[in-house]
Amino acid sequence: MTENEFINILKAGDFKERFYAVSTADPLYLVHALKDKDENVRYKVASRISAENLTPLMNDPFKEVRLIVAKRIDAKELPKMLNDKSFWVRHAAAERIDETYLPSLMHDKEPIVRIIVAERIGKEYLKDMSKDPEALVRKAVAKRIPAEYLPLMQDDASESIRNIVAERMAKL
């Protein structure tokens, strides 16, 4: 299919025709479909278009499209997605973003985001996360926190965290 044929399908085609077109067309043509009215078409575009052309989809109204963007876009663009309304998008961004941006997510309202932060953030920040209200976050912290701060967690409310701390302290 030529680029003009692709553009014509986007203009006049029904959903099935447009979806098929973005699924099979040369990825270079997909920039023409970034503003398609259907989120399924935009999702397919986000999964096939080159990463450098994903920026217009960063604020797509549908979280599934933004999630694909967060997983594929150049990591330098991810700071723009750290305040996304979907915790899945923030989680995907936290998995890939340069660790210097992770402190801004230490107090994210969703534990799943804070867990990935605790798994990746510089160890100098873990002391500040050791009293997180969510046990799974504290568990991730307990596995990585510098040894000198382990005593801060030895009386944790969670038995599994106390066990991790005890095992690590026994090895010192």
C-alpha positions as CSV (number, residue, x, y, z in Angstrom):
1,M,0.0,0.0,0.0
2,T,1.3,3.4,-0.9
3,E,1.3,6.3,1.5
4,N,-1.6,8.0,-0.3
5,E,-3.6,4.9,-0.2
6,F,-3.0,4.7,3.5
7,I,-4.0,8.3,4.1
8,N,-7.2,7.7,2.1
9,I,-8.1,4.6,4.2
10,L,-7.6,6.7,7.3
11,K,-9.9,9.4,6.0
12,A,-12.7,7.2,4.5
13,G,-12.3,3.7,6.0
14,D,-14.4,2.1,8.7
15,F,-12.7,0.9,11.9
16,K,-11.8,-2.5,10.5
17,E,-10.2,-1.0,7.4
18,R,-8.2,1.6,9.4
19,F,-7.1,-1.0,12.0
20,Y,-5.9,-3.4,9.2
21,A,-4.2,-0.5,7.5
22,V,-2.2,0.5,10.6
23,S,-1.4,-3.1,11.3
24,T,0.1,-3.7,7.9
25,A,1.3,-0.4,6.6
26,D,4.9,0.7,6.4
27,P,5.7,2.0,9.9
28,L,6.8,5.3,8.4
29,Y,3.2,6.0,7.4
30,L,1.9,5.7,10.9
31,V,2.4,9.3,11.8
32,H,-0.7,10.0,9.8
33,A,-2.8,7.9,12.2
34,L,-1.7,9.4,15.5
35,K,-5.0,11.3,15.9
36,D,-7.3,8.5,14.8
37,K,-10.7,8.7,16.5
38,D,-10.5,5.1,17.8
39,E,-8.3,4.2,20.7
40,N,-7.7,0.7,19.3
41,V,-6.2,2.1,16.2
42,R,-4.0,4.5,18.2
43,Y,-3.0,1.6,20.4
44,K,-1.8,-0.4,17.3
45,V,-0.1,2.8,16.1
46,A,1.7,3.2,19.4
47,S,2.9,-0.4,19.3
48,R,4.3,-0.1,15.7
49,I,5.4,3.4,15.2
50,S,9.1,4.3,15.8
51,A,9.8,5.4,19.3
52,E,10.9,8.9,18.3
53,N,7.4,9.5,16.9
54,L,5.5,8.5,20.1
55,T,5.5,11.9,21.8
56,P,2.1,13.0,20.5
57,L,0.5,10.0,22.1
58,M,2.0,10.7,25.6
59,N,-1.3,12.5,26.6
60,D,-3.7,10.2,24.8
61,P,-7.1,10.0,26.7
62,F,-6.8,6.2,26.9
63,K,-4.4,4.8,29.5
64,E,-3.7,1.7,27.4
65,V,-2.2,3.9,24.7
66,R,-0.2,5.9,27.2
67,L,1.0,2.6,28.7
68,I,2.4,1.4,25.4
69,V,4.0,4.8,25.0
70,A,5.7,4.6,28.5
71,K,7.1,1.2,27.6
72,R,8.5,2.3,24.2
73,I,9.3,6.0,24.2
74,D,12.9,7.2,24.6
75,A,13.7,7.2,28.3
76,K,14.6,10.9,28.2
77,E,10.9,11.6,27.5
78,L,9.6,9.7,30.6
79,P,9.8,12.5,33.1
80,K,6.8,14.0,31.3
81,M,4.8,10.9,32.2
82,L,5.6,10.8,36.0
83,N,2.3,12.6,36.9
84,D,0.1,10.5,34.7
85,K,-3.3,9.8,36.2
86,S,-2.9,6.0,35.6
87,F,-0.6,4.2,38.1
88,W,0.2,1.6,35.5
89,V,1.7,4.4,33.3
90,R,3.6,5.8,36.2
91,H,4.8,2.3,37.1
92,A,6.0,1.7,33.5
93,A,7.8,5.0,33.5
94,A,9.4,4.2,36.9
95,E,10.7,0.9,35.5
96,R,12.6,2.6,32.7
97,I,13.4,6.2,33.8
98,D,16.8,7.3,34.8
99,E,17.1,6.7,38.6
100,T,17.7,10.4,39.3
101,Y,14.0,11.0,38.7
102,L,12.8,8.3,41.1
103,P,12.8,10.4,44.3
104,S,9.8,12.3,42.9
105,L,7.8,9.0,43.0
106,M,8.8,8.0,46.6
107,H,5.5,9.2,47.9
108,D,3.3,8.1,45.0
109,K,-0.2,7.3,46.2
110,E,0.0,3.8,44.7
111,P,2.1,1.1,46.4
112,I,2.9,-0.7,43.1
113,V,4.7,2.5,41.9
114,R,6.5,2.9,45.3
115,I,7.6,-0.8,45.1
116,I,9.4,-0.3,41.8
117,V,10.9,2.9,43.1
118,A,12.2,1.0,46.2
119,E,13.7,-1.6,43.9
120,R,15.5,0.9,41.7
121,I,16.2,4.1,43.6
122,G,19.6,5.0,44.9
123,K,20.3,3.4,48.3
124,E,20.8,6.8,49.9
125,Y,17.0,7.3,49.6
126,L,15.9,4.0,51.2
127,K,16.1,5.2,54.7
128,D,13.4,7.7,53.9
129,M,11.2,4.9,52.5
130,S,11.7,2.5,55.5
131,K,8.5,3.7,57.2
132,D,6.3,3.5,54.2
133,P,2.7,2.5,55.2
134,E,2.7,-0.4,52.7
135,A,4.4,-3.6,53.9
136,L,5.4,-4.7,50.3
137,V,7.2,-1.4,49.8
138,R,9.0,-1.8,53.1
139,K,9.9,-5.4,52.1
140,A,11.6,-4.0,48.9
141,V,13.4,-1.4,51.0
142,A,14.5,-4.1,53.6
143,K,16.2,-6.1,50.8
144,R,18.3,-3.1,49.7
145,I,18.7,-0.6,52.5
146,P,22.3,0.0,53.6
147,A,23.4,-2.2,56.5
148,E,23.8,0.8,58.9
149,Y,20.0,1.5,58.6
150,L,18.8,-2.1,59.1
151,P,18.2,-1.4,62.8
152,L,15.5,1.1,61.8
153,M,13.5,-1.8,60.4
154,Q,14.1,-4.6,62.9
155,D,10.9,-3.9,64.8
156,D,8.7,-3.6,61.7
157,A,5.1,-4.6,62.1
158,S,5.5,-7.2,59.3
159,E,7.1,-10.5,60.3
160,S,8.5,-11.1,56.8
161,I,10.3,-7.8,56.9
162,R,11.7,-8.5,60.4
163,N,12.9,-11.9,59.0
164,I,14.6,-10.2,56.0
165,V,16.3,-7.7,58.4
166,A,17.4,-10.4,60.8
167,E,18.9,-12.5,58.0
168,R,20.8,-9.5,56.6
169,M,22.0,-8.5,60.1
170,A,23.2,-12.1,60.8
171,K,25.4,-11.9,57.7
172,L,27.2,-8.8,58.9
